[in-house]
C-alpha cells in the first residue's frame, strides 16, 4: 500500500500542506482536509511521502499524520 511503504530515503527538504474542501453527505455539508507531504531528495527528485483525509487541519490531525510518517521511517531530513 502506498501510504504504508517504508520511507528509507534521505530528504533535503520536506513540504507539508493541506487542501480544504467541502463534502456533501446527504443533506449535510462538512469540511474536510487533505494533508499531503512531499519530500525532495538531495538530487532534487520529488516524492509524495504520504497523504491523509481528516476532519480538519488541526494540530492533532497534523501530529497524527507526522507520527505515522515517523513510524514509516521519516527521520532522514537534513
C-alpha positions in Angstrom: 0.0 0.0 0.0 1.3 3.4 -1.0 0.7 5.1 2.4 2.3 2.2 4.3 5.6 1.8 2.4 8.8 2.3 4.3 10.4 5.7 4.0 14.1 5.0 3.9 15.4 7.8 1.6 17.3 10.8 2.9 15.5 14.0 2.1 16.9 17.5 1.9 13.5 19.1 2.3 10.1 18.1 3.3 7.0 20.1 2.5 3.6 19.7 4.1 0.4 21.4 3.2 -3.4 20.9 3.4 -6.2 21.4 0.9 -9.6 22.2 2.5 -12.7 21.1 0.7 -16.5 20.6 1.4 -18.1 17.1 1.4 -21.8 16.6 0.8 -23.2 13.6 2.7 -26.9 13.5 2.2 -28.2 16.9 3.2 -25.2 17.7 5.4 -22.1 19.6 4.2 -18.9 19.1 6.2 -15.4 20.5 5.8 -12.6 18.1 5.3 -8.8 18.4 4.7 -6.4 16.6 2.6 -3.0 16.6 4.3 -0.1 16.0 1.9 3.7 15.7 2.5 6.3 15.8 -0.3 10.0 15.0 0.2 12.8 16.3 -2.0 16.0 14.2 -2.0 19.5 15.7 -2.4 19.4 15.3 -6.2 16.1 17.3 -6.4 13.8 14.4 -7.1 10.3 14.9 -5.6 8.3 12.2 -4.0 4.9 12.2 -2.3 5.6 10.7 1.1 2.0 10.4 2.3 -1.5 11.9 2.4 -4.5 11.6 4.7 -8.0 12.9 4.7 -9.1 14.4 8.0 -12.0 16.3 9.5 -9.9 19.4 9.9 -6.4 20.9 9.7 -6.0 20.9 13.4 -2.8 20.4 15.4 -3.9 17.0 16.4 -4.5 15.9 12.8 -1.0 17.1 11.8 0.6 15.4 14.8 -1.1 12.1 14.0 -0.1 12.4 10.3 3.6 13.2 11.2 3.7 10.4 13.8 2.7 7.9 11.1 5.4 9.2 8.8 8.0 8.8 11.5 6.8 5.3 12.2 7.3 4.5 8.5 10.9 5.8 8.8 10.8 9.6 8.0 13.8 10.6 10.1 16.4 11.3 7.4 15.8 15.0 6.8 18.8 17.3 6.6 
